[in-house]
Amino acid sequence: QEFEEDIDVGLLNVEGSEFILIPYLLGYDLMKKFKYFWCQFHTFVPESTLKKEVIYAGMARTHDVLWDFYPSAVAWARK
């Protein structure tokens, strides 16, 4: 189901599940609905560095990095 309106801010801190949820949102082209998106990454996840790079590349299609204090906090603003 498609959201009819944009989402102003998305905040994500899901203890490692960001490496599942964000690719899902990107794959279904839902990330474009967020004006701003903030995420805390968790480095205990196997291959988190590689997974992070994939997420950053996907986010770059629709968003610019607003600030990056990886892994504690990363924020994007929609282009």
Secondary structure, DSSP 8 states (H G I E B T S, - for coil): ---SS-EEEEEE--TTTHHHHHHHHHHTT-GGGEEEEEE---TTSTTHHHHHHHHHHHHTTTEEEEEEETTTEEEEEE-
